[in-house]
Each structure stands twice: as C-alpha cells, then as structure tokens.
C-alpha cells in the first residue's frame, strides 16, 4: 500500500502545466488519425472511457475539430461493429436467441419501430455501444436506418461530452451551469426524437 501511494505521489509530480502543454503538442502532431482512431476503439472495447477520449480530443484539437473527430470516430467504430456482427456473427448464437419467443417478439418490435429507439439510446453518453450494436444486428434492422440512427444519436451525445470536456473545470466550479447544460441537451434530444418519429411516419410504412 505504501509503495502504491509513493508511486501515485511520484506520478503526480509530473503533472504540471508545462508537461500537459508538451503532451498536447505531441498528440496534436498525429493529426486527425489520432483523434478519430482513439475514439473508434471504444466501440470495440466498451470498458474504455469514451468521455476521457472526447475530452482529450477537445483539449488537443480545440472544441470544433475535437467534436468532429470524436463524432466521426465513434460513429465509424459503432457502424463497423454492427457490420461485423451482422455479416460475421455466430448464426448458431443468433438462432438460439431467436428460439426464445419473447426475445424474438421484442426484436421484431425493435425492427418495426426503426431507428428511433437506437437514436435515443445513442443520445445518452453511458449507453454500452457494443450491446446496442449487437441488438441492432439481431433485430434485422436495415443498415441504412441503423447508420442514420447512429449518426444522429452520436451527434447529440458527442456534443454533450465535448461540452463537458471543454468546460470541465468551469462546470465543477459552477453547478448551475452544469444543470443548465444538461437540461439543454435533454431538450435537444427530445426535439430530435419528435422530428425523427415524424420522419419515420412520413417515409416508412410500419
């Protein structure tokens, strides 16, 4: 225990403004490849902290580029996971899951509702992306509708995480600001949900 405490204290001595600036400049040298690639990995390894990766992108590339890179990265990773599961998933496992009548009925309902439920799930920052992709692959949802739900949902979710990363210290010092931003994001998510549902009714026959 003493050894661990000593290690932590020693590590903290290296965390200074100068070292952080140097680290940011070093990471910036990798460009968009790092910004996109870092976030896309989280889709395959859901235990990784997405909010940390988004915060790093915002600090390294600025709010706008950090937001765009994070959105492209997490969307690309999520869509790739979906395609891999859909095309190379274990058919034996899929058949066992469909053998359960209740599960099969739920998957059919998910498919009939289209991308609205997946959009809502992806709007929330701590939704397990891999699990949602797995459910979508099982549900026989069309690739086009899944991609639309992913791009729209991640757009909202990454914006929320980017705001948290960009204003991390300010939000900690000013809780009222935090509550306002969270309320704003919930409102945006609700408006987007209504618009998507209207789009569903207009363009698809369920």
HULIN-V650336 format. One record per backbone hydrogen bond with DSSP energy under -1.0 kcal/mol. NH is the residue of the N-H (numbers start at 1). CO is the residue of the C=O. E is the energy in kcal/mol with one decimal. If there is no record, write none. Layout:
{{NH:CO:E} {NH:CO:E}}
//
This chain:
{{5:1:-2.4} {6:2:-2.5} {7:3:-2.1} {8:4:-2.4} {9:5:-2.4} {10:6:-2.2} {11:7:-2.5} {12:8:-2.3} {13:9:-1.0} {14:11:-1.3} {15:12:-1.2} {16:14:-1.2} {20:16:-2.5} {21:17:-2.3} {22:18:-2.2} {23:19:-2.5} {24:20:-2.5} {25:21:-2.4} {26:22:-2.1} {27:23:-2.5} {28:24:-2.2} {30:27:-1.5} {31:28:-1.4} {35:31:-1.5} {36:32:-2.9} {37:33:-2.4} {38:34:-2.6} {40:36:-2.0} {41:37:-1.3} {43:40:-1.0} {44:41:-1.4} {45:41:-1.8} {48:45:-2.2} {50:48:-1.1} {53:49:-1.6} {54:50:-2.6} {55:51:-2.0} {56:52:-2.4} {57:53:-2.3} {58:54:-2.4} {59:55:-2.3} {60:56:-2.7} {61:57:-2.9} {62:58:-1.3} {66:62:-2.2} {67:63:-2.3} {68:64:-2.4} {69:65:-3.2} {70:66:-1.9} {71:67:-2.4} {72:68:-2.8} {73:69:-2.7} {74:70:-2.6} {75:71:-2.1} {76:72:-2.6} {77:73:-2.4} {78:74:-2.2} {79:75:-2.6} {80:76:-2.3} {81:77:-2.2} {82:78:-2.2} {83:79:-2.4} {84:80:-2.4} {85:81:-2.5} {86:82:-2.6} {87:83:-2.3} {88:84:-2.8} {89:85:-1.3} {94:90:-2.2} {95:91:-2.6} {96:92:-1.8} {97:93:-2.0} {98:94:-2.4} {99:95:-1.3} {100:97:-1.1} {104:100:-2.8} {105:101:-2.4} {106:102:-2.1} {107:103:-2.3} {108:104:-2.1} {109:105:-2.1} {110:106:-2.3} {111:107:-2.2} {112:108:-2.3} {113:109:-2.0} {119:115:-2.8} {120:116:-2.2} {121:117:-2.0} {122:118:-2.3} {123:119:-1.0} {127:124:-1.5} {132:128:-1.9} {133:129:-2.4} {134:130:-2.2} {135:131:-2.3} {136:132:-2.4} {137:133:-2.3} {138:134:-1.9} {139:135:-2.1} {141:136:-1.1} {146:142:-2.0} {147:143:-2.7} {148:144:-2.1} {149:145:-2.2} {150:146:-2.7} {151:147:-2.8} {152:148:-2.1} {153:149:-2.6} {154:150:-2.8} {155:151:-1.3} {156:152:-1.3} {157:153:-2.5} {158:154:-3.0} {159:155:-1.2} {160:156:-2.0} {161:157:-2.3} {162:158:-2.6} {163:159:-2.0} {164:160:-1.9} {165:161:-2.6} {166:162:-2.8} {167:163:-2.2} {171:167:-3.2} {172:168:-1.5} {173:169:-2.1} {174:170:-1.7} {178:174:-1.3} {179:175:-2.4} {180:176:-2.3} {181:177:-2.4} {182:178:-2.4} {183:179:-2.5} {184:180:-2.4} {185:181:-2.2} {186:182:-2.2} {187:183:-2.2} {188:184:-2.4} {189:185:-2.5} {190:186:-2.1} {191:187:-2.5} {192:188:-2.5} {193:189:-2.1} {194:190:-2.2} {195:191:-2.2} {196:192:-2.4} {197:193:-2.4} {198:194:-2.0} {199:195:-1.9} {200:196:-2.5} {201:197:-2.2} {202:198:-1.9} {203:199:-2.4} {204:200:-2.4}}
//
